[in-house]
Amino acid sequence: MKKIILFAIIFIFSLGALSAFSATSDMKDKLAVPEKKENKLSEEEMSRLTKRVEEIRDMDKTNMTVKEKRELRKELKGIKENVKKDGGYIYIGTGTLLLIILIVILI
């Protein structure tokens, strides 16, 4: 029984190490917990951003060219990143989540 638990723990750690080593430099920035910055958005800026998002979603995009649609997508992604910077978040990887669940079950 002890061997099975040992192999399970080694397997879970190896899964976590595999994903950590295979991450590209762009992914490493996303996997890390972002630092809290003093980039708080005011209520006025938040309302302006939400109005712009609603305008984009309500647009009739059937007559737009591919280039215009791409620019709108980029603008929406920029707004989303700006809002995420305001709130901050924590990303927990799959390997870490499995390890936490296993530890909770064993304890």
N, CA, C and O atoms as a GROMACS GRO file, in nm:
protein
  428
    1MET      N    1   0.082  -0.119   0.000
    1MET     CA    2   0.000   0.000   0.000
    1MET      C    3   0.087   0.126   0.000
    1MET      O    4   0.055   0.225  -0.066
    2LYS      N    5   0.198   0.121   0.074
    2LYS     CA    6   0.286   0.236   0.079
    2LYS      C    7   0.352   0.262  -0.056
    2LYS      O    8   0.376   0.377  -0.093
    3LYS      N    9   0.381   0.154  -0.129
    3LYS     CA   10   0.443   0.171  -0.260
    3LYS      C   11   0.347   0.240  -0.357
    3LYS      O   12   0.389   0.323  -0.437
    4ILE      N   13   0.219   0.205  -0.350
    4ILE     CA   14   0.121   0.265  -0.439
    4ILE      C   15   0.110   0.415  -0.412
    4ILE      O   16   0.106   0.495  -0.505
    5ILE      N   17   0.105   0.452  -0.285
    5ILE     CA   18   0.097   0.593  -0.249
    5ILE      C   19   0.223   0.667  -0.293
    5ILE      O   20   0.215   0.778  -0.344
    6LEU      N   21   0.339   0.604  -0.274
    6LEU     CA   22   0.464   0.665  -0.315
    6LEU      C   23   0.467   0.688  -0.466
    6LEU      O   24   0.505   0.795  -0.512
    7PHE      N   25   0.426   0.585  -0.543
    7PHE     CA   26   0.424   0.599  -0.688
    7PHE      C   27   0.323   0.704  -0.733
    7PHE      O   28   0.348   0.775  -0.830
    8ALA      N   29   0.212   0.714  -0.665
    8ALA     CA   30   0.110   0.814  -0.700
    8ALA      C   31   0.165   0.955  -0.677
    8ALA      O   32   0.145   1.044  -0.760
    9ILE      N   33   0.233   0.975  -0.565
    9ILE     CA   34   0.290   1.106  -0.535
    9ILE      C   35   0.399   1.142  -0.635
    9ILE      O   36   0.405   1.255  -0.683
   10ILE      N   37   0.486   1.046  -0.667
   10ILE     CA   38   0.592   1.070  -0.765
   10ILE      C   39   0.531   1.102  -0.901
   10ILE      O   40   0.580   1.191  -0.972
   11PHE      N   41   0.425   1.032  -0.938
   11PHE     CA   42   0.358   1.056  -1.066
   11PHE      C   43   0.300   1.197  -1.071
   11PHE      O   44   0.312   1.265  -1.173
   12ILE      N   45   0.237   1.241  -0.964
   12ILE     CA   46   0.177   1.374  -0.962
   12ILE      C   47   0.285   1.482  -0.969
   12ILE      O   48   0.269   1.581  -1.040
   13PHE      N   49   0.395   1.463  -0.895
   13PHE     CA   50   0.503   1.560  -0.902
   13PHE      C   51   0.566   1.564  -1.040
   13PHE      O   52   0.604   1.671  -1.088
   14SER      N   53   0.577   1.450  -1.104
   14SER     CA   54   0.635   1.449  -1.238
   14SER      C   55   0.542   1.518  -1.338
   14SER      O   56   0.591   1.580  -1.433
   15LEU      N   57   0.411   1.509  -1.320
   15LEU     CA   58   0.319   1.581  -1.408
   15LEU      C   59   0.335   1.732  -1.393
   15LEU      O   60   0.334   1.806  -1.491
   16GLY      N   61   0.349   1.775  -1.270
   16GLY     CA   62   0.368   1.917  -1.245
   16GLY      C   63   0.500   1.967  -1.302
   16GLY      O   64   0.505   2.077  -1.358
   17ALA      N   65   0.605   1.889  -1.290
   17ALA     CA   66   0.735   1.928  -1.343
   17ALA      C   67   0.733   1.931  -1.494
   17ALA      O   68   0.796   2.018  -1.555
   18LEU      N   69   0.663   1.839  -1.556
   18LEU     CA   70   0.656   1.833  -1.702
   18LEU      C   71   0.591   1.959  -1.757
   18LEU      O   72   0.639   2.016  -1.855
   19SER      N   73   0.483   2.003  -1.696
   19SER     CA   74   0.417   2.123  -1.745
   19SER      C   75   0.499   2.248  -1.716
   19SER      O   76   0.494   2.345  -1.792
   20ALA      N   77   0.575   2.247  -1.608
   20ALA     CA   78   0.656   2.364  -1.574
   20ALA      C   79   0.773   2.378  -1.671
   20ALA      O   80   0.807   2.490  -1.711
   21PHE      N   81   0.834   2.268  -1.709
   21PHE     CA   82   0.948   2.275  -1.799
   21PHE      C   83   0.907   2.297  -1.944
   21PHE      O   84   0.985   2.351  -2.023
   22SER      N   85   0.786   2.257  -1.980
   22SER     CA   86   0.744   2.272  -2.119
   22SER      C   87   0.681   2.407  -2.147
   22SER      O   88   0.650   2.436  -2.262
   23ALA      N   89   0.663   2.491  -2.047
   23ALA     CA   90   0.600   2.621  -2.067
   23ALA      C   91   0.695   2.714  -2.140
   23ALA      O   92   0.815   2.717  -2.111
   24THR      N   93   0.642   2.789  -2.235
   24THR     CA   94   0.722   2.887  -2.306
   24THR      C   95   0.734   3.012  -2.220
   24THR      O   96   0.673   3.021  -2.114
   25SER      N   97   0.812   3.107  -2.265
   25SER     CA   98   0.832   3.228  -2.185
   25SER      C   99   0.703   3.307  -2.171
   25SER      O  100   0.680   3.371  -2.069
   26ASP      N  101   0.616   3.303  -2.274
   26ASP     CA  102   0.488   3.373  -2.264
   26ASP      C  103   0.399   3.306  -2.160
   26ASP      O  104   0.330   3.374  -2.084
   27MET      N  105   0.401   3.174  -2.157
   27MET     CA  106   0.316   3.101  -2.063
   27MET      C  107   0.366   3.118  -1.920
   27MET      O  108   0.286   3.119  -1.826
   28LYS      N  109   0.495   3.131  -1.902
   28LYS     CA  110   0.548   3.147  -1.766
   28LYS      C  111   0.496   3.274  -1.702
   28LYS      O  112   0.473   3.278  -1.581
   29ASP      N  113   0.478   3.379  -1.782
   29ASP     CA  114   0.423   3.502  -1.727
   29ASP      C  115   0.279   3.482  -1.684
   29ASP      O  116   0.236   3.540  -1.585
   30LYS      N  117   0.204   3.400  -1.757
   30LYS     CA  118   0.064   3.377  -1.724
   30LYS      C  119   0.049   3.282  -1.606
   30LYS      O  120  -0.048   3.292  -1.531
   31LEU      N  121   0.145   3.190  -1.588
   31LEU     CA  122   0.136   3.093  -1.479
   31LEU      C  123   0.169   3.156  -1.344
   31LEU      O  124   0.121   3.110  -1.241
   32ALA      N  125   0.250   3.258  -1.345
   32ALA     CA  126   0.290   3.319  -1.220
   32ALA      C  127   0.177   3.404  -1.164
   32ALA      O  128   0.092   3.452  -1.238
   33VAL      N  129   0.177   3.421  -1.036
   33VAL     CA  130   0.076   3.505  -0.971
   33VAL      C  131   0.116   3.650  -0.994
   33VAL      O  132   0.226   3.690  -0.956
   34PRO      N  133   0.029   3.728  -1.056
   34PRO     CA  134   0.066   3.867  -1.084
   34PRO      C  135   0.074   3.949  -0.957
   34PRO      O  136   0.002   3.926  -0.860
   35GLU      N  137   0.164   4.046  -0.959
   35GLU     CA  138   0.181   4.133  -0.844
   35GLU      C  139   0.068   4.236  -0.844
   35GLU      O  140   0.019   4.277  -0.949
   36LYS      N  141   0.028   4.276  -0.725
   36LYS     CA  142  -0.072   4.381  -0.713
   36LYS      C  143  -0.009   4.513  -0.753
   36LYS      O  144   0.095   4.552  -0.700
   37LYS      N  145  -0.071   4.580  -0.846
   37LYS     CA  146  -0.022   4.710  -0.890
   37LYS      C  147  -0.122   4.816  -0.849
   37LYS      O  148  -0.239   4.787  -0.824
   38GLU      N  149  -0.077   4.936  -0.844
   38GLU     CA  150  -0.164   5.048  -0.810
   38GLU      C  151  -0.231   5.102  -0.936
   38GLU      O  152  -0.242   5.223  -0.953
   39ASN      N  153  -0.276   5.012  -1.022
   39ASN     CA  154  -0.340   5.051  -1.147
   39ASN      C  155  -0.491   5.036  -1.131
   39ASN      O  156  -0.556   4.969  -1.212
   40LYS      N  157  -0.547   5.097  -1.029
   40LYS     CA  158  -0.690   5.086  -1.004
   40LYS      C  159  -0.765   5.175  -1.101
   40LYS      O  160  -0.731   5.291  -1.122
   41LEU      N  161  -0.869   5.117  -1.160
   41LEU     CA  162  -0.952   5.194  -1.251
   41LEU      C  163  -1.060   5.267  -1.172
   41LEU      O  164  -1.118   5.213  -1.078
   42SER      N  165  -1.086   5.390  -1.211
   42SER     CA  166  -1.190   5.466  -1.144
   42SER      C  167  -1.326   5.421  -1.196
   42SER      O  168  -1.335   5.349  -1.295
   43GLU      N  169  -1.430   5.463  -1.129
   43GLU     CA  170  -1.566   5.427  -1.170
   43GLU      C  171  -1.596   5.482  -1.309
   43GLU      O  172  -1.665   5.418  -1.389
   44GLU      N  173  -1.545   5.601  -1.337
   44GLU     CA  174  -1.567   5.662  -1.468
   44GLU      C  175  -1.504   5.580  -1.580
   44GLU      O  176  -1.565   5.558  -1.684
   45GLU      N  177  -1.380   5.535  -1.556
   45GLU     CA  178  -1.312   5.453  -1.657
   45GLU      C  179  -1.382   5.318  -1.676
   45GLU      O  180  -1.396   5.271  -1.788
   46MET      N  181  -1.426   5.258  -1.565
   46MET     CA  182  -1.497   5.130  -1.575
   46MET      C  183  -1.626   5.145  -1.653
   46MET      O  184  -1.659   5.060  -1.736
   47SER      N  185  -1.701   5.251  -1.627
   47SER     CA  186  -1.826   5.271  -1.700
   47SER      C  187  -1.800   5.298  -1.848
   47SER      O  188  -1.877   5.254  -1.933
   48ARG      N  189  -1.691   5.370  -1.878
   48ARG     CA  190  -1.656   5.397  -2.017
   48ARG      C  191  -1.620   5.266  -2.089
   48ARG      O  192  -1.660   5.244  -2.203
   49LEU      N  193  -1.543   5.181  -2.021
   49LEU     CA  194  -1.504   5.053  -2.081
   49LEU      C  195  -1.624   4.962  -2.102
   49LEU      O  196  -1.635   4.896  -2.206
   50THR      N  197  -1.714   4.957  -2.004
   50THR     CA  198  -1.831   4.870  -2.019
   50THR      C  199  -1.923   4.921  -2.129
   50THR      O  200  -1.983   4.841  -2.202
   51LYS      N  201  -1.936   5.053  -2.142
   51LYS     CA  202  -2.017   5.107  -2.251
   51LYS      C  203  -1.957   5.072  -2.387
   51LYS      O  204  -2.028   5.040  -2.482
   52ARG      N  205  -1.825   5.079  -2.395
   52ARG     CA  206  -1.759   5.046  -2.522
   52ARG      C  207  -1.778   4.899  -2.556
   52ARG      O  208  -1.801   4.866  -2.672
   53VAL      N  209  -1.769   4.811  -2.457
   53VAL     CA  210  -1.791   4.668  -2.481
   53VAL      C  211  -1.934   4.644  -2.529
   53VAL      O  212  -1.956   4.566  -2.621
   54GLU      N  213  -2.030   4.711  -2.467
   54GLU     CA  214  -2.169   4.696  -2.508
   54GLU      C  215  -2.190   4.749  -2.649
   54GLU      O  216  -2.267   4.691  -2.726
   55GLU      N  217  -2.122   4.859  -2.685
   55GLU     CA  218  -2.132   4.912  -2.820
   55GLU      C  219  -2.080   4.812  -2.922
   55GLU      O  220  -2.141   4.790  -3.027
   56ILE      N  221  -1.966   4.751  -2.891
   56ILE     CA  222  -1.906   4.655  -2.983
   56ILE      C  223  -1.996   4.533  -2.999
   56ILE      O  224  -2.014   4.483  -3.110
   57ARG      N  225  -2.053   4.485  -2.889
   57ARG     CA  226  -2.140   4.367  -2.897
   57ARG      C  227  -2.269   4.395  -2.971
   57ARG      O  228  -2.325   4.305  -3.033
   58ASP      N  229  -2.318   4.519  -2.964
   58ASP     CA  230  -2.443   4.554  -3.032
   58ASP      C  231  -2.423   4.591  -3.179
   58ASP      O  232  -2.521   4.607  -3.252
   59MET      N  233  -2.298   4.602  -3.224
   59MET     CA  234  -2.271   4.639  -3.363
   59MET      C  235  -2.319   4.531  -3.458
   59MET      O  236  -2.323   4.412  -3.425
   60ASP      N  237  -2.355   4.574  -3.580
   60ASP     CA  238  -2.387   4.481  -3.687
   60ASP      C  239  -2.256   4.449  -3.760
   60ASP      O  240  -2.205   4.532  -3.835
   61LYS      N  241  -2.204   4.331  -3.737
   61LYS     CA  242  -2.072   4.295  -3.789
   61LYS      C  243  -2.078   4.221  -3.922
   61LYS      O  244  -1.975   4.176  -3.973
   62THR      N  245  -2.198   4.208  -3.979
   62THR     CA  246  -2.212   4.132  -4.105
   62THR      C  247  -2.147   4.205  -4.222
   62THR      O  248  -2.097   4.140  -4.314
   63ASN      N  249  -2.147   4.338  -4.222
   63ASN     CA  250  -2.092   4.414  -4.334
   63ASN      C  251  -1.947   4.455  -4.313
   63ASN      O  252  -1.890   4.525  -4.396
   64MET      N  253  -1.887   4.411  -4.204
   64MET     CA  254  -1.748   4.449  -4.174
   64MET      C  255  -1.651   4.358  -4.248
   64MET      O  256  -1.682   4.243  -4.280
   65THR      N  257  -1.534   4.412  -4.273
   65THR     CA  258  -1.429   4.331  -4.333
   65THR      C  259  -1.360   4.251  -4.224
   65THR      O  260  -1.380   4.274  -4.104
   66VAL      N  261  -1.278   4.156  -4.266
   66VAL     CA  262  -1.206   4.072  -4.171
   66VAL      C  263  -1.110   4.157  -4.087
   66VAL      O  264  -1.093   4.133  -3.967
   67LYS      N  265  -1.049   4.256  -4.150
   67LYS     CA  266  -0.954   4.342  -4.080
   67LYS      C  267  -1.024   4.422  -3.970
   67LYS      O  268  -0.971   4.436  -3.859
   68GLU      N  269  -1.143   4.474  -3.999
   68GLU     CA  270  -1.217   4.550  -3.899
   68GLU      C  271  -1.260   4.462  -3.782
   68GLU      O  272  -1.255   4.504  -3.667
   69LYS      N  273  -1.303   4.340  -3.813
   69LYS     CA  274  -1.342   4.246  -3.706
   69LYS      C  275  -1.223   4.212  -3.618
   69LYS      O  276  -1.236   4.203  -3.496
   70ARG      N  277  -1.108   4.194  -3.681
   70ARG     CA  278  -0.986   4.162  -3.605
   70ARG      C  279  -0.949   4.277  -3.512
   70ARG      O  280  -0.909   4.255  -3.398
   71GLU      N  281  -0.963   4.401  -3.561
   71GLU     CA  282  -0.934   4.516  -3.476
   71GLU      C  283  -1.028   4.523  -3.357
   71GLU      O  284  -0.987   4.558  -3.246
   72LEU      N  285  -1.155   4.491  -3.379
   72LEU     CA  286  -1.251   4.490  -3.268
   72LEU      C  287  -1.216   4.383  -3.165
   72LEU      O  288  -1.224   4.407  -3.045
   73ARG      N  289  -1.174   4.264  -3.213
   73ARG     CA  290  -1.134   4.158  -3.122
   73ARG      C  291  -1.013   4.201  -3.039
   73ARG      O  292  -1.007   4.177  -2.919
   74LYS      N  293  -0.916   4.265  -3.106
   74LYS     CA  294  -0.798   4.312  -3.033
   74LYS      C  295  -0.835   4.417  -2.929
   74LYS      O  296  -0.780   4.418  -2.819
   75GLU      N  297  -0.930   4.504  -2.965
   75GLU     CA  298  -0.974   4.606  -2.870
   75GLU      C  299  -1.042   4.541  -2.749
   75GLU      O  300  -1.020   4.582  -2.636
   76LEU      N  301  -1.126   4.440  -2.774
   76LEU     CA  302  -1.193   4.371  -2.663
   76LEU      C  303  -1.092   4.299  -2.574
   76LEU      O  304  -1.106   4.299  -2.452
   77LYS      N  305  -0.991   4.237  -2.635
   77LYS     CA  306  -0.888   4.170  -2.555
   77LYS      C  307  -0.811   4.271  -2.470
   77LYS      O  308  -0.777   4.243  -2.355
   78GLY      N  309  -0.783   4.389  -2.527
   78GLY     CA  310  -0.714   4.493  -2.451
   78GLY      C  311  -0.796   4.541  -2.333
   78GLY      O  312  -0.743   4.563  -2.224
   79ILE      N  313  -0.926   4.556  -2.355
   79ILE     CA  314  -1.014   4.597  -2.245
   79ILE      C  315  -1.017   4.490  -2.137
   79ILE      O  316  -1.014   4.520  -2.018
   80LYS      N  317  -1.024   4.363  -2.180
   80LYS     CA  318  -1.028   4.253  -2.084
   80LYS      C  319  -0.899   4.248  -2.000
   80LYS      O  320  -0.905   4.229  -1.879
   81GLU      N  321  -0.785   4.266  -2.064
   81GLU     CA  322  -0.658   4.267  -1.991
   81GLU      C  323  -0.651   4.384  -1.894
   81GLU      O  324  -0.601   4.371  -1.783
   82ASN      N  325  -0.702   4.498  -1.937
   82ASN     CA  326  -0.702   4.617  -1.851
   82ASN      C  327  -0.787   4.594  -1.727
   82ASN      O  328  -0.749   4.635  -1.617
   83VAL      N  329  -0.902   4.530  -1.744
   83VAL     CA  330  -0.989   4.502  -1.630
   83VAL      C  331  -0.927   4.397  -1.539
   83VAL      O  332  -0.937   4.407  -1.417
   84LYS      N  333  -0.861   4.297  -1.598
   84LYS     CA  334  -0.795   4.194  -1.516
   84LYS      C  335  -0.683   4.253  -1.433
   84LYS      O  336  -0.663   4.212  -1.318
   85LYS      N  337  -0.609   4.349  -1.488
   85LYS     CA  338  -0.503   4.414  -1.411
   85LYS      C  339  -0.559   4.483  -1.289
   85LYS      O  340  -0.495   4.490  -1.184
   86ASP      N  341  -0.680   4.534  -1.303
   86ASP     CA  342  -0.742   4.606  -1.192
   86ASP      C  343  -0.773   4.514  -1.076
   86ASP      O  344  -0.748   4.549  -0.960
   87GLY      N  345  -0.827   4.394  -1.105
   87GLY     CA  346  -0.872   4.307  -0.998
   87GLY      C  347  -0.766   4.213  -0.946
   87GLY      O  348  -0.766   4.183  -0.826
   88GLY      N  349  -0.678   4.166  -1.028
   88GLY     CA  350  -0.580   4.067  -0.988
   88GLY      C  351  -0.643   3.930  -0.977
   88GLY      O  352  -0.762   3.920  -0.947
   89TYR      N  353  -0.568   3.825  -1.000
   89TYR     CA  354  -0.622   3.690  -0.995
   89TYR      C  355  -0.510   3.592  -0.964
   89TYR      O  356  -0.392   3.626  -0.972
   90ILE      N  357  -0.549   3.473  -0.928
   90ILE     CA  358  -0.454   3.366  -0.897
   90ILE      C  359  -0.484   3.250  -0.989
   90ILE      O  360  -0.599   3.208  -1.001
   91TYR      N  361  -0.380   3.197  -1.055
   91TYR     CA  362  -0.396   3.084  -1.145
   91TYR      C  363  -0.340   2.960  -1.077
   91TYR      O  364  -0.225   2.960  -1.033
   92ILE      N  365  -0.420   2.855  -1.069
   92ILE     CA  366  -0.375   2.729  -1.011
   92ILE      C  367  -0.371   2.627  -1.124
   92ILE      O  368  -0.472   2.600  -1.188
   93GLY      N  369  -0.254   2.570  -1.147
   93GLY     CA  370  -0.238   2.472  -1.254
   93GLY      C  371  -0.304   2.340  -1.220
   93GLY      O  372  -0.341   2.314  -1.105
   94THR      N  373  -0.319   2.255  -1.322
   94THR     CA  374  -0.385   2.127  -1.305
   94THR      C  375  -0.307   2.035  -1.211
   94THR      O  376  -0.364   1.970  -1.124
   95GLY      N  377  -0.176   2.031  -1.229
   95GLY     CA  378  -0.093   1.947  -1.143
   95GLY      C  379  -0.101   1.991  -0.997
   95GLY      O  380  -0.107   1.908  -0.906
   96THR      N  381  -0.100   2.119  -0.976
   96THR     CA  382  -0.111   2.172  -0.840
   96THR      C  383  -0.246   2.139  -0.779
   96THR      O  384  -0.254   2.102  -0.662
   97LEU      N  385  -0.350   2.151  -0.860
   97LEU     CA  386  -0.485   2.120  -0.811
   97LEU      C  387  -0.496   1.972  -0.773
   97LEU      O  388  -0.554   1.939  -0.670
   98LEU      N  389  -0.440   1.885  -0.856
   98LEU     CA  390  -0.442   1.741  -0.824
   98LEU      C  391  -0.364   1.712  -0.696
   98LEU      O  392  -0.407   1.631  -0.613
   99LEU      N  393  -0.251   1.779  -0.680
   99LEU     CA  394  -0.171   1.759  -0.560
   99LEU      C  395  -0.246   1.806  -0.435
   99LEU      O  396  -0.242   1.739  -0.332
  100ILE      N  397  -0.314   1.917  -0.443
  100ILE     CA  398  -0.391   1.968  -0.330
  100ILE      C  399  -0.503   1.871  -0.294
  100ILE      O  400  -0.525   1.842  -0.176
  101ILE      N  401  -0.573   1.821  -0.395
  101ILE     CA  402  -0.682   1.725  -0.370
  101ILE      C  403  -0.628   1.598  -0.308
  101ILE      O  404  -0.688   1.545  -0.215
  102LEU      N  405  -0.514   1.548  -0.356
  102LEU     CA  406  -0.455   1.427  -0.301
  102LEU      C  407  -0.415   1.447  -0.156
  102LEU      O  408  -0.438   1.359  -0.072
  103ILE      N  409  -0.356   1.560  -0.125
  103ILE     CA  410  -0.315   1.587   0.013
  103ILE      C  411  -0.436   1.597   0.104
  103ILE      O  412  -0.432   1.547   0.216
  104VAL      N  413  -0.544   1.659   0.057
  104VAL     CA  414  -0.665   1.671   0.137
  104VAL      C  415  -0.726   1.532   0.162
  104VAL      O  416  -0.773   1.504   0.272
  105ILE      N  417  -0.724   1.447   0.061
  105ILE     CA  418  -0.778   1.313   0.077
  105ILE      C  419  -0.696   1.231   0.176
  105ILE      O  420  -0.750   1.160   0.260
  106LEU      N  421  -0.563   1.243   0.166
  106LEU     CA  422  -0.477   1.165   0.256
  106LEU      C  423  -0.482   1.214   0.400
  106LEU      O  424  -0.461   1.136   0.493
  107ILE      N  425  -0.509   1.339   0.418
  107ILE     CA  426  -0.512   1.392   0.555
  107ILE      C  427  -0.650   1.382   0.608
  107ILE      O  428  -0.675   1.422   0.722
   0.00000   0.00000   0.00000
